[in-house]
Amino acid sequence: MKKKKLILSFPEKTVTSPVTYMLVKEFDLEFNILRAEITPDVEGKMHIELRGNDEKINKAIKYLEDTGVSVQEAAKDILIDKDSCVDCGECTSVCIPQALSLDSKTGKLLFDKDKCILCKSCLDSCPVKAIKLNI
């Protein structure tokens, strides 16, 4: 089973439509909402993780785009500049899903993209600004 993290942006006309329900009903996908900001009749943004086979995920993404939902992959959104990072661990203290941690042997910062929910708390916590958002 493949996993894919996506950022969905819902325009005003689709924000109240049951498009995520259709991911389960029509495409037999599992999904987990990692973060959501929805303003009814205005806009919405949702970070989800889809689970299923490649063909069904691709068909679901096409369906979302056809309904007016903007879809972008999320897995590459957080970048850590290893040259700037001083491995202070400040970011690990604000990382709720524990995607950021310090290696107990080397003291180096580790980043697990699969755990990251793109809450962006780490961006402001880094004293040397080594963590950036890839837009």
A tleap script that builds the chain and sets N, CA, C and O, in Angstrom:
source leaprc.protein.ff14SB
mol = sequence {
  NMET LYS LYS LYS LYS LEU ILE LEU SER PHE
  PRO GLU LYS THR VAL THR SER PRO VAL THR
  TYR MET LEU VAL LYS GLU PHE ASP LEU GLU
  PHE ASN ILE LEU ARG ALA GLU ILE THR PRO
  ASP VAL GLU GLY LYS MET HIE ILE GLU LEU
  ARG GLY ASN ASP GLU LYS ILE ASN LYS ALA
  ILE LYS TYR LEU GLU ASP THR GLY VAL SER
  VAL GLN GLU ALA ALA LYS ASP ILE LEU ILE
  ASP LYS ASP SER CYS VAL ASP CYS GLY GLU
  CYS THR SER VAL CYS ILE PRO GLN ALA LEU
  SER LEU ASP SER LYS THR GLY LYS LEU LEU
  PHE ASP LYS ASP LYS CYS ILE LEU CYS LYS
  SER CYS LEU ASP SER CYS PRO VAL LYS ALA
  ILE LYS LEU ASN CILE
}
set mol.1.N position { 0.853 -1.177 0.000 }
set mol.1.CA position { 0.000 0.000 0.000 }
set mol.1.C position { 0.899 1.241 0.000 }
set mol.1.O position { 1.818 1.351 0.812 }
set mol.2.N position { 0.629 2.154 -0.903 }
set mol.2.CA position { 1.418 3.377 -1.024 }
set mol.2.C position { 0.795 4.496 -0.196 }
set mol.2.O position { -0.423 4.562 -0.028 }
set mol.3.N position { 1.664 5.383 0.323 }
set mol.3.CA position { 1.202 6.556 1.059 }
set mol.3.C position { 1.636 7.795 0.300 }
set mol.3.O position { 2.738 7.848 -0.246 }
set mol.4.N position { 0.757 8.796 0.268 }
set mol.4.CA position { 1.089 10.059 -0.382 }
set mol.4.C position { 0.486 11.193 0.426 }
set mol.4.O position { -0.710 11.196 0.718 }
set mol.5.N position { 1.332 12.165 0.788 }
set mol.5.CA position { 0.858 13.333 1.516 }
set mol.5.C position { 0.585 14.449 0.522 }
set mol.5.O position { 1.395 14.738 -0.358 }
set mol.6.N position { -0.578 15.069 0.685 }
set mol.6.CA position { -1.015 16.117 -0.231 }
set mol.6.C position { -1.519 17.333 0.532 }
set mol.6.O position { -2.006 17.229 1.658 }
set mol.7.N position { -1.390 18.474 -0.104 }
set mol.7.CA position { -2.017 19.704 0.381 }
set mol.7.C position { -3.161 19.995 -0.584 }
set mol.7.O position { -2.940 20.151 -1.785 }
set mol.8.N position { -4.365 20.068 -0.068 }
set mol.8.CA position { -5.543 20.362 -0.872 }
set mol.8.C position { -6.009 21.778 -0.564 }
set mol.8.O position { -6.167 22.145 0.600 }
set mol.9.N position { -6.225 22.565 -1.597 }
set mol.9.CA position { -6.768 23.918 -1.429 }
set mol.9.C position { -8.131 23.955 -2.094 }
set mol.9.O position { -8.258 23.735 -3.299 }
set mol.10.N position { -9.149 24.237 -1.291 }
set mol.10.CA position { -10.533 24.240 -1.757 }
set mol.10.C position { -10.987 25.668 -2.038 }
set mol.10.O position { -10.924 26.523 -1.154 }
set mol.11.N position { -11.447 25.935 -3.268 }
set mol.11.CA position { -12.007 27.262 -3.535 }
set mol.11.C position { -13.411 27.382 -2.938 }
set mol.11.O position { -13.999 26.394 -2.499 }
set mol.12.N position { -13.919 28.574 -2.929 }
set mol.12.CA position { -15.234 28.858 -2.333 }
set mol.12.C position { -16.325 27.908 -2.802 }
set mol.12.O position { -17.126 27.444 -1.992 }
set mol.13.N position { -16.369 27.610 -4.097 }
set mol.13.CA position { -17.469 26.793 -4.636 }
set mol.13.C position { -17.418 25.326 -4.214 }
set mol.13.O position { -18.438 24.639 -4.279 }
set mol.14.N position { -16.246 24.824 -3.779 }
set mol.14.CA position { -16.167 23.407 -3.402 }
set mol.14.C position { -15.916 23.161 -1.921 }
set mol.14.O position { -15.890 22.013 -1.478 }
set mol.15.N position { -15.734 24.227 -1.156 }
set mol.15.CA position { -15.355 24.042 0.247 }
set mol.15.C position { -16.411 23.294 1.058 }
set mol.15.O position { -16.071 22.643 2.046 }
set mol.16.N position { -17.665 23.370 0.672 }
set mol.16.CA position { -18.716 22.666 1.410 }
set mol.16.C position { -19.163 21.370 0.721 }
set mol.16.O position { -20.081 20.701 1.195 }
set mol.17.N position { -18.520 21.018 -0.388 }
set mol.17.CA position { -18.850 19.770 -1.090 }
set mol.17.C position { -18.157 18.591 -0.410 }
set mol.17.O position { -17.076 18.751 0.157 }
set mol.18.N position { -18.774 17.405 -0.464 }
set mol.18.CA position { -18.201 16.239 0.217 }
set mol.18.C position { -17.109 15.542 -0.607 }
set mol.18.O position { -17.180 14.331 -0.818 }
set mol.19.N position { -16.119 16.280 -1.066 }
set mol.19.CA position { -15.104 15.690 -1.943 }
set mol.19.C position { -14.214 14.686 -1.220 }
set mol.19.O position { -13.819 13.687 -1.822 }
set mol.20.N position { -13.887 14.914 0.040 }
set mol.20.CA position { -13.043 13.950 0.744 }
set mol.20.C position { -13.804 12.645 1.022 }
set mol.20.O position { -13.202 11.572 1.050 }
set mol.21.N position { -15.087 12.734 1.221 }
set mol.21.CA position { -15.917 11.540 1.393 }
set mol.21.C position { -15.804 10.647 0.153 }
set mol.21.O position { -15.772 9.421 0.257 }
set mol.22.N position { -15.745 11.281 -1.014 }
set mol.22.CA position { -15.661 10.531 -2.273 }
set mol.22.C position { -14.340 9.764 -2.389 }
set mol.22.O position { -14.276 8.763 -3.103 }
set mol.23.N position { -13.297 10.209 -1.708 }
set mol.23.CA position { -12.025 9.493 -1.751 }
set mol.23.C position { -12.181 8.083 -1.190 }
set mol.23.O position { -11.542 7.142 -1.661 }
set mol.24.N position { -13.026 7.951 -0.196 }
set mol.24.CA position { -13.300 6.639 0.391 }
set mol.24.C position { -14.344 5.900 -0.439 }
set mol.24.O position { -14.144 4.747 -0.821 }
set mol.25.N position { -15.444 6.564 -0.709 }
set mol.25.CA position { -16.594 5.936 -1.372 }
set mol.25.C position { -16.289 5.486 -2.804 }
set mol.25.O position { -16.571 4.344 -3.166 }
set mol.26.N position { -15.720 6.372 -3.611 }
set mol.26.CA position { -15.513 6.075 -5.035 }
set mol.26.C position { -14.145 5.483 -5.363 }
set mol.26.O position { -14.010 4.752 -6.345 }
set mol.27.N position { -13.128 5.788 -4.556 }
set mol.27.CA position { -11.777 5.365 -4.909 }
set mol.27.C position { -11.182 4.363 -3.918 }
set mol.27.O position { -10.042 3.926 -4.079 }
set mol.28.N position { -11.959 4.001 -2.890 }
set mol.28.CA position { -11.549 2.990 -1.924 }
set mol.28.C position { -10.180 3.298 -1.318 }
set mol.28.O position { -9.334 2.416 -1.174 }
set mol.29.N position { -9.984 4.576 -0.966 }
set mol.29.CA position { -8.725 5.007 -0.365 }
set mol.29.C position { -8.912 5.262 1.130 }
set mol.29.O position { -9.994 5.640 1.577 }
set mol.30.N position { -7.866 5.054 1.874 }
set mol.30.CA position { -7.847 5.463 3.269 }
set mol.30.C position { -7.217 6.841 3.292 }
set mol.30.O position { -6.293 7.113 2.525 }
set mol.31.N position { -7.700 7.709 4.156 }
set mol.31.CA position { -7.014 8.986 4.289 }
set mol.31.C position { -7.044 9.447 5.732 }
set mol.31.O position { -7.955 9.138 6.500 }
set mol.32.N position { -6.015 10.195 6.063 }
set mol.32.CA position { -5.883 10.745 7.391 }
set mol.32.C position { -5.716 12.253 7.241 }
set mol.32.O position { -4.827 12.713 6.525 }
set mol.33.N position { -6.557 13.012 7.906 }
set mol.33.CA position { -6.435 14.472 7.874 }
set mol.33.C position { -5.379 14.859 8.901 }
set mol.33.O position { -5.569 14.669 10.103 }
set mol.34.N position { -4.266 15.403 8.419 }
set mol.34.CA position { -3.171 15.791 9.292 }
set mol.34.C position { -3.349 17.208 9.826 }
set mol.34.O position { -2.937 17.520 10.944 }
set mol.35.N position { -3.964 18.053 9.018 }
set mol.35.CA position { -4.202 19.439 9.411 }
set mol.35.C position { -5.271 19.999 8.473 }
set mol.35.O position { -5.287 19.674 7.286 }
set mol.36.N position { -6.153 20.827 8.996 }
set mol.36.CA position { -7.185 21.427 8.159 }
set mol.36.C position { -7.560 22.807 8.665 }
set mol.36.O position { -7.654 23.047 9.869 }
set mol.37.N position { -7.771 23.699 7.724 }
set mol.37.CA position { -8.288 25.033 8.011 }
set mol.37.C position { -9.400 25.286 7.007 }
set mol.37.O position { -9.142 25.512 5.825 }
set mol.38.N position { -10.634 25.247 7.481 }
set mol.38.CA position { -11.794 25.374 6.606 }
set mol.38.C position { -12.644 26.554 7.062 }
set mol.38.O position { -13.001 26.659 8.235 }
set mol.39.N position { -12.960 27.429 6.133 }
set mol.39.CA position { -13.883 28.525 6.385 }
set mol.39.C position { -15.054 28.331 5.421 }
set mol.39.O position { -14.915 28.608 4.229 }
set mol.40.N position { -16.211 27.859 5.914 }
set mol.40.CA position { -17.341 27.581 5.029 }
set mol.40.C position { -17.681 28.770 4.131 }
set mol.40.O position { -17.697 29.919 4.573 }
set mol.41.N position { -17.951 28.469 2.873 }
set mol.41.CA position { -18.322 29.442 1.844 }
set mol.41.C position { -17.219 30.466 1.556 }
set mol.41.O position { -17.485 31.492 0.929 }
set mol.42.N position { -15.986 30.202 2.004 }
set mol.42.CA position { -14.875 31.100 1.707 }
set mol.42.C position { -13.731 30.314 1.061 }
set mol.42.O position { -13.462 30.477 -0.129 }
set mol.43.N position { -13.061 29.466 1.837 }
set mol.43.CA position { -11.956 28.665 1.321 }
set mol.43.C position { -11.595 27.579 2.317 }
set mol.43.O position { -12.094 27.559 3.442 }
set mol.44.N position { -10.735 26.690 1.898 }
set mol.44.CA position { -10.261 25.647 2.791 }
set mol.44.C position { -8.904 25.142 2.360 }
set mol.44.O position { -8.560 25.166 1.178 }
set mol.45.N position { -8.140 24.687 3.329 }
set mol.45.CA position { -6.836 24.098 3.072 }
set mol.45.C position { -6.731 22.871 3.962 }
set mol.45.O position { -7.033 22.927 5.154 }
set mol.46.N position { -6.301 21.766 3.376 }
set mol.46.CA position { -6.243 20.521 4.113 }
set mol.46.C position { -4.967 19.778 3.755 }
set mol.46.O position { -4.611 19.667 2.582 }
set mol.47.N position { -4.284 19.273 4.767 }
set mol.47.CA position { -3.108 18.442 4.577 }
set mol.47.C position { -3.535 17.020 4.910 }
set mol.47.O position { -3.902 16.727 6.048 }
set mol.48.N position { -3.488 16.137 3.916 }
set mol.48.CA position { -3.943 14.763 4.118 }
set mol.48.C position { -2.874 13.769 3.691 }
set mol.48.O position { -1.967 14.080 2.918 }
set mol.49.N position { -3.016 12.577 4.217 }
set mol.49.CA position { -2.194 11.460 3.772 }
set mol.49.C position { -3.145 10.428 3.188 }
set mol.49.O position { -4.040 9.934 3.874 }
set mol.50.N position { -2.944 10.107 1.911 }
set mol.50.CA position { -3.747 9.084 1.243 }
set mol.50.C position { -3.010 7.760 1.293 }
set mol.50.O position { -1.782 7.717 1.209 }
set mol.51.N position { -3.771 6.674 1.431 }
set mol.51.CA position { -3.194 5.333 1.392 }
set mol.51.C position { -4.015 4.480 0.442 }
set mol.51.O position { -5.242 4.429 0.524 }
set mol.52.N position { -3.307 3.805 -0.469 }
set mol.52.CA position { -3.959 2.948 -1.448 }
set mol.52.C position { -2.991 2.621 -2.562 }
set mol.52.O position { -1.801 2.915 -2.460 }
set mol.53.N position { -3.493 2.012 -3.631 }
set mol.53.CA position { -2.582 1.711 -4.738 }
set mol.53.C position { -2.429 2.933 -5.646 }
set mol.53.O position { -3.265 3.836 -5.647 }
set mol.54.N position { -1.345 2.936 -6.413 }
set mol.54.CA position { -0.999 4.079 -7.266 }
set mol.54.C position { -2.134 4.495 -8.199 }
set mol.54.O position { -2.434 5.681 -8.329 }
set mol.55.N position { -2.755 3.526 -8.839 }
set mol.55.CA position { -3.805 3.825 -9.818 }
set mol.55.C position { -4.979 4.558 -9.160 }
set mol.55.O position { -5.475 5.548 -9.697 }
set mol.56.N position { -5.415 4.075 -8.013 }
set mol.56.CA position { -6.541 4.707 -7.321 }
set mol.56.C position { -6.166 6.098 -6.804 }
set mol.56.O position { -6.977 7.023 -6.866 }
set mol.57.N position { -4.947 6.246 -6.299 }
set mol.57.CA position { -4.500 7.558 -5.831 }
set mol.57.C position { -4.468 8.551 -6.986 }
set mol.57.O position { -4.920 9.687 -6.841 }
set mol.58.N position { -3.935 8.128 -8.135 }
set mol.58.CA position { -3.866 9.010 -9.303 }
set mol.58.C position { -5.258 9.391 -9.811 }
set mol.58.O position { -5.487 10.539 -10.193 }
set mol.59.N position { -6.182 8.437 -9.816 }
set mol.59.CA position { -7.558 8.733 -10.233 }
set mol.59.C position { -8.225 9.699 -9.253 }
set mol.59.O position { -8.969 10.590 -9.663 }
set mol.60.N position { -7.960 9.521 -7.976 }
set mol.60.CA position { -8.535 10.409 -6.966 }
set mol.60.C position { -7.992 11.824 -7.112 }
set mol.60.O position { -8.741 12.792 -6.980 }
set mol.61.N position { -6.701 11.954 -7.381 }
set mol.61.CA position { -6.107 13.278 -7.583 }
set mol.61.C position { -6.730 13.949 -8.799 }
set mol.61.O position { -7.019 15.145 -8.768 }
set mol.62.N position { -6.937 13.194 -9.860 }
set mol.62.CA position { -7.591 13.757 -11.062 }
set mol.62.C position { -9.002 14.214 -10.728 }
set mol.62.O position { -9.424 15.289 -11.155 }
set mol.63.N position { -9.740 13.399 -9.959 }
set mol.63.CA position { -11.089 13.765 -9.532 }
set mol.63.C position { -11.069 15.075 -8.741 }
set mol.63.O position { -11.874 15.972 -8.993 }
set mol.64.N position { -10.142 15.178 -7.783 }
set mol.64.CA position { -10.046 16.394 -6.977 }
set mol.64.C position { -9.788 17.616 -7.855 }
set mol.64.O position { -10.434 18.651 -7.695 }
set mol.65.N position { -8.845 17.488 -8.776 }
set mol.65.CA position { -8.521 18.606 -9.670 }
set mol.65.C position { -9.704 18.962 -10.568 }
set mol.65.O position { -9.960 20.138 -10.827 }
set mol.66.N position { -10.426 17.944 -11.042 }
set mol.66.CA position { -11.602 18.182 -11.896 }
set mol.66.C position { -12.720 18.901 -11.139 }
set mol.66.O position { -13.531 19.599 -11.748 }
set mol.67.N position { -12.767 18.733 -9.810 }
set mol.67.CA position { -13.794 19.419 -9.024 }
set mol.67.C position { -13.353 20.822 -8.603 }
set mol.67.O position { -14.102 21.535 -7.935 }
set mol.68.N position { -12.143 21.215 -8.990 }
set mol.68.CA position { -11.664 22.559 -8.689 }
set mol.68.C position { -10.744 22.650 -7.491 }
set mol.68.O position { -10.338 23.744 -7.099 }
set mol.69.N position { -10.411 21.508 -6.905 }
set mol.69.CA position { -9.501 21.491 -5.765 }
set mol.69.C position { -8.064 21.520 -6.282 }
set mol.69.O position { -7.698 20.737 -7.159 }
set mol.70.N position { -7.261 22.416 -5.741 }
set mol.70.CA position { -5.844 22.480 -6.098 }
set mol.70.C position { -5.103 21.439 -5.262 }
set mol.70.O position { -5.274 21.370 -4.044 }
set mol.71.N position { -4.277 20.629 -5.930 }
set mol.71.CA position { -3.570 19.537 -5.257 }
set mol.71.C position { -2.070 19.716 -5.442 }
set mol.71.O position { -1.589 19.906 -6.559 }
set mol.72.N position { -1.339 19.653 -4.334 }
set mol.72.CA position { 0.116 19.682 -4.431 }
set mol.72.C position { 0.689 18.667 -3.457 }
set mol.72.O position { 0.143 18.462 -2.373 }
set mol.73.N position { 1.790 18.031 -3.840 }
set mol.73.CA position { 2.440 17.075 -2.952 }
set mol.73.C position { 3.042 17.811 -1.770 }
set mol.73.O position { 3.574 18.911 -1.915 }
set mol.74.N position { 2.956 17.201 -0.608 }
set mol.74.CA position { 3.428 17.853 0.607 }
set mol.74.C position { 4.756 17.318 1.119 }
set mol.74.O position { 5.396 17.964 1.948 }
set mol.75.N position { 5.171 16.190 0.660 }
set mol.75.CA position { 6.346 15.542 1.237 }
set mol.75.C position { 7.626 16.346 1.109 }
set mol.75.O position { 8.570 16.116 1.864 }
set mol.76.N position { 7.684 17.275 0.182 }
set mol.76.CA position { 8.906 18.021 -0.038 }
set mol.76.C position { 8.832 19.434 0.513 }
set mol.76.O position { 9.697 20.251 0.195 }
set mol.77.N position { 7.862 19.745 1.303 }
set mol.77.CA position { 7.644 21.127 1.709 }
set mol.77.C position { 8.615 21.656 2.770 }
set mol.77.O position { 8.940 22.843 2.750 }
set mol.78.N position { 9.076 20.832 3.675 }
set mol.78.CA position { 10.009 21.279 4.715 }
set mol.78.C position { 11.427 20.885 4.295 }
set mol.78.O position { 11.699 19.724 3.989 }
set mol.79.N position { 12.312 21.863 4.286 }
set mol.79.CA position { 13.712 21.616 3.937 }
set mol.79.C position { 14.602 22.039 5.094 }
set mol.79.O position { 14.353 23.062 5.732 }
set mol.80.N position { 15.633 21.258 5.365 }
set mol.80.CA position { 16.590 21.590 6.415 }
set mol.80.C position { 17.953 21.793 5.758 }
set mol.80.O position { 18.483 20.890 5.111 }
set mol.81.N position { 18.507 22.980 5.931 }
set mol.81.CA position { 19.823 23.302 5.403 }
set mol.81.C position { 20.859 22.752 6.385 }
set mol.81.O position { 21.123 23.356 7.425 }
set mol.82.N position { 21.438 21.611 6.045 }
set mol.82.CA position { 22.389 20.930 6.937 }
set mol.82.C position { 23.643 21.766 7.181 }
set mol.82.O position { 24.287 21.625 8.220 }
set mol.83.N position { 23.999 22.644 6.219 }
set mol.83.CA position { 25.178 23.495 6.398 }
set mol.83.C position { 24.939 24.585 7.440 }
set mol.83.O position { 25.859 24.990 8.150 }
set mol.84.N position { 23.686 25.057 7.525 }
set mol.84.CA position { 23.353 26.111 8.490 }
set mol.84.C position { 22.967 25.567 9.858 }
set mol.84.O position { 23.162 26.236 10.873 }
set mol.85.N position { 22.420 24.358 9.887 }
set mol.85.CA position { 21.931 23.758 11.129 }
set mol.85.C position { 23.079 23.548 12.115 }
set mol.85.O position { 24.133 23.025 11.753 }
set mol.86.N position { 22.865 23.957 13.352 }
set mol.86.CA position { 23.874 23.774 14.408 }
set mol.86.C position { 23.495 22.638 15.371 }
set mol.86.O position { 24.133 22.449 16.407 }
set mol.87.N position { 22.452 21.894 15.012 }
set mol.87.CA position { 22.002 20.737 15.795 }
set mol.87.C position { 21.719 21.082 17.258 }
set mol.87.O position { 22.046 20.316 18.165 }
set mol.88.N position { 21.112 22.236 17.468 }
set mol.88.CA position { 20.823 22.679 18.837 }
set mol.88.C position { 19.637 21.931 19.453 }
set mol.88.O position { 19.537 21.819 20.675 }
set mol.89.N position { 18.741 21.421 18.605 }
set mol.89.CA position { 17.588 20.675 19.095 }
set mol.89.C position { 16.388 21.512 19.469 }
set mol.89.O position { 15.374 20.978 19.920 }
set mol.90.N position { 16.487 22.819 19.286 }
set mol.90.CA position { 15.363 23.707 19.624 }
set mol.90.C position { 14.093 23.285 18.875 }
set mol.90.O position { 13.003 23.286 19.448 }
set mol.91.N position { 14.235 22.929 17.611 }
set mol.91.CA position { 13.081 22.538 16.792 }
set mol.91.C position { 12.419 21.255 17.297 }
set mol.91.O position { 11.214 21.068 17.131 }
set mol.92.N position { 13.201 20.382 17.907 }
set mol.92.CA position { 12.633 19.125 18.398 }
set mol.92.C position { 11.658 19.350 19.546 }
set mol.92.O position { 10.754 18.545 19.769 }
set mol.93.N position { 11.843 20.445 20.268 }
set mol.93.CA position { 10.968 20.721 21.409 }
set mol.93.C position { 9.570 21.175 20.985 }
set mol.93.O position { 8.631 21.096 21.778 }
set mol.94.N position { 9.421 21.645 19.757 }
set mol.94.CA position { 8.104 22.097 19.286 }
set mol.94.C position { 7.483 21.129 18.281 }
set mol.94.O position { 6.362 21.347 17.822 }
set mol.95.N position { 8.193 20.077 17.944 }
set mol.95.CA position { 7.708 19.122 16.935 }
set mol.95.C position { 6.815 18.074 17.592 }
set mol.95.O position { 7.299 17.071 18.116 }
set mol.96.N position { 5.517 18.318 17.558 }
set mol.96.CA position { 4.548 17.445 18.225 }
set mol.96.C position { 4.565 16.017 17.672 }
set mol.96.O position { 4.529 15.075 18.463 }
set mol.97.N position { 4.619 15.811 16.332 }
set mol.97.CA position { 4.627 14.429 15.840 }
set mol.97.C position { 5.997 13.756 15.918 }
set mol.97.O position { 6.149 12.611 15.492 }
set mol.98.N position { 6.991 14.457 16.459 }
set mol.98.CA position { 8.353 13.944 16.620 }
set mol.98.C position { 9.011 13.576 15.291 }
set mol.98.O position { 9.738 12.588 15.196 }
set mol.99.N position { 8.741 14.390 14.268 }
set mol.99.CA position { 9.407 14.218 12.979 }
set mol.99.C position { 10.854 14.692 13.059 }
set mol.99.O position { 11.710 14.235 12.302 }
set mol.100.N position { 11.117 15.607 13.980 }
set mol.100.CA position { 12.473 16.106 14.215 }
set mol.100.C position { 12.979 15.530 15.525 }
set mol.100.O position { 12.284 15.562 16.540 }
set mol.101.N position { 14.191 15.005 15.494 }
set mol.101.CA position { 14.795 14.447 16.700 }
set mol.101.C position { 16.309 14.559 16.588 }
set mol.101.O position { 16.852 14.787 15.507 }
set mol.102.N position { 16.970 14.398 17.704 }
set mol.102.CA position { 18.434 14.398 17.709 }
set mol.102.C position { 18.919 12.957 17.848 }
set mol.102.O position { 18.436 12.207 18.696 }
set mol.103.N position { 19.869 12.586 17.015 }
set mol.103.CA position { 20.463 11.258 17.080 }
set mol.103.C position { 21.182 11.119 18.425 }
set mol.103.O position { 22.019 11.956 18.764 }
set mol.104.N position { 20.871 10.093 19.179 }
set mol.104.CA position { 21.443 9.926 20.517 }
set mol.104.C position { 22.945 9.646 20.495 }
set mol.104.O position { 23.635 9.882 21.487 }
set mol.105.N position { 23.447 9.151 19.383 }
set mol.105.CA position { 24.884 8.841 19.301 }
set mol.105.C position { 25.692 10.010 18.736 }
set mol.105.O position { 26.766 10.332 19.246 }
set mol.106.N position { 25.168 10.647 17.674 }
set mol.106.CA position { 25.945 11.693 16.999 }
set mol.106.C position { 25.547 13.100 17.418 }
set mol.106.O position { 26.319 14.042 17.241 }
set mol.107.N position { 24.349 13.248 17.972 }
set mol.107.CA position { 23.856 14.577 18.336 }
set mol.107.C position { 23.363 15.381 17.142 }
set mol.107.O position { 23.033 16.559 17.283 }
set mol.108.N position { 23.309 14.761 15.973 }
set mol.108.CA position { 22.873 15.430 14.745 }
set mol.108.C position { 21.349 15.396 14.621 }
set mol.108.O position { 20.688 14.465 15.080 }
set mol.109.N position { 20.815 16.440 13.988 }
set mol.109.CA position { 19.374 16.529 13.769 }
set mol.109.C position { 18.928 15.513 12.731 }
set mol.109.O position { 19.545 15.372 11.674 }
set mol.110.N position { 17.859 14.813 13.041 }
set mol.110.CA position { 17.252 13.855 12.117 }
set mol.110.C position { 15.862 14.352 11.761 }
set mol.110.O position { 15.170 14.922 12.605 }
set mol.111.N position { 15.449 14.140 10.518 }
set mol.111.CA position { 14.120 14.563 10.068 }
set mol.111.C position { 13.438 13.404 9.369 }
set mol.111.O position { 13.946 12.886 8.374 }
set mol.112.N position { 12.278 12.993 9.892 }
set mol.112.CA position { 11.477 11.918 9.309 }
set mol.112.C position { 10.281 12.544 8.595 }
set mol.112.O position { 9.288 12.896 9.231 }
set mol.113.N position { 10.381 12.681 7.277 }
set mol.113.CA position { 9.327 13.338 6.496 }
set mol.113.C position { 7.981 12.621 6.618 }
set mol.113.O position { 6.930 13.253 6.503 }
set mol.114.N position { 8.006 11.307 6.848 }
set mol.114.CA position { 6.752 10.566 6.965 }
set mol.114.C position { 5.956 10.947 8.209 }
set mol.114.O position { 4.733 10.803 8.230 }
set mol.115.N position { 6.633 11.427 9.236 }
set mol.115.CA position { 5.942 11.843 10.456 }
set mol.115.C position { 5.496 13.303 10.415 }
set mol.115.O position { 4.608 13.705 11.167 }
set mol.116.N position { 6.111 14.096 9.537 }
set mol.116.CA position { 5.846 15.538 9.485 }
set mol.116.C position { 4.408 15.825 9.050 }
set mol.116.O position { 3.926 15.270 8.063 }
set mol.117.N position { 3.732 16.697 9.800 }
set mol.117.CA position { 2.362 17.090 9.450 }
set mol.117.C position { 2.303 18.531 8.944 }
set mol.117.O position { 1.221 19.101 8.805 }
set mol.118.N position { 3.450 19.108 8.674 }
set mol.118.CA position { 3.562 20.468 8.135 }
set mol.118.C position { 2.861 21.510 9.000 }
set mol.118.O position { 2.196 22.407 8.482 }
set mol.119.N position { 3.010 21.392 10.299 }
set mol.119.CA position { 2.423 22.393 11.192 }
set mol.119.C position { 3.237 23.685 11.165 }
set mol.119.O position { 2.741 24.743 11.551 }
set mol.120.N position { 4.474 23.599 10.714 }
set mol.120.CA position { 5.393 24.728 10.526 }
set mol.120.C position { 5.909 25.330 11.831 }
set mol.120.O position { 6.517 26.400 11.811 }
set mol.121.N position { 5.685 24.676 12.946 }
set mol.121.CA position { 6.184 25.177 14.220 }
set mol.121.C position { 7.703 25.264 14.238 }
set mol.121.O position { 8.273 26.153 14.869 }
set mol.122.N position { 8.344 24.355 13.555 }
set mol.122.CA position { 9.803 24.313 13.543 }
set mol.122.C position { 10.412 25.523 12.828 }
set mol.122.O position { 11.536 25.919 13.139 }
set mol.123.N position { 9.695 26.107 11.887 }
set mol.123.CA position { 10.226 27.241 11.127 }
set mol.123.C position { 10.591 28.403 12.043 }
set mol.123.O position { 11.681 28.964 11.930 }
set mol.124.N position { 9.702 28.760 12.933 }
set mol.124.CA position { 9.933 29.885 13.833 }
set mol.124.C position { 10.855 29.536 14.994 }
set mol.124.O position { 11.457 30.424 15.597 }
set mol.125.N position { 10.969 28.257 15.309 }
set mol.125.CA position { 11.774 27.863 16.462 }
set mol.125.C position { 13.270 27.822 16.170 }
set mol.125.O position { 14.082 27.908 17.091 }
set mol.126.N position { 13.638 27.691 14.909 }
set mol.126.CA position { 15.057 27.538 14.558 }
set mol.126.C position { 15.794 28.870 14.713 }
set mol.126.O position { 15.486 29.830 14.007 }
set mol.127.N position { 16.772 28.938 15.636 }
set mol.127.CA position { 17.470 30.204 15.860 }
set mol.127.C position { 18.364 30.650 14.703 }
set mol.127.O position { 18.669 31.835 14.572 }
set mol.128.N position { 18.788 29.691 13.857 }
set mol.128.CA position { 19.660 30.063 12.729 }
set mol.128.C position { 18.922 30.012 11.387 }
set mol.128.O position { 19.531 30.146 10.326 }
set mol.129.N position { 17.597 29.815 11.454 }
set mol.129.CA position { 16.734 29.782 10.255 }
set mol.129.C position { 17.196 28.732 9.229 }
set mol.129.O position { 17.163 28.974 8.023 }
set mol.130.N position { 17.623 27.570 9.728 }
set mol.130.CA position { 18.063 26.487 8.857 }
set mol.130.C position { 16.894 25.660 8.311 }
set mol.130.O position { 17.081 24.850 7.404 }
set mol.131.N position { 15.691 25.861 8.859 }
set mol.131.CA position { 14.511 25.125 8.412 }
set mol.131.C position { 13.658 26.076 7.589 }
set mol.131.O position { 13.289 27.163 8.034 }
set mol.132.N position { 13.356 25.628 6.370 }
set mol.132.CA position { 12.624 26.489 5.442 }
set mol.132.C position { 11.472 25.731 4.823 }
set mol.132.O position { 11.448 24.500 4.825 }
set mol.133.N position { 10.530 26.466 4.300 }
set mol.133.CA position { 9.389 25.910 3.586 }
set mol.133.C position { 9.686 25.970 2.102 }
set mol.133.O position { 9.981 27.044 1.578 }
set mol.134.N position { 9.616 24.854 1.421 }
set mol.134.CA position { 9.826 24.795 -0.021 }
set mol.134.C position { 8.505 25.056 -0.712 }
set mol.134.O position { 7.616 24.205 -0.707 }
set mol.135.N position { 8.375 26.220 -1.302 }
set mol.135.CA position { 7.106 26.603 -1.939 }
set mol.135.C position { 7.162 26.347 -3.417 }
set mol.135.O position { 6.189 26.605 -4.126 }
savepdb mol mol.pdb
quit
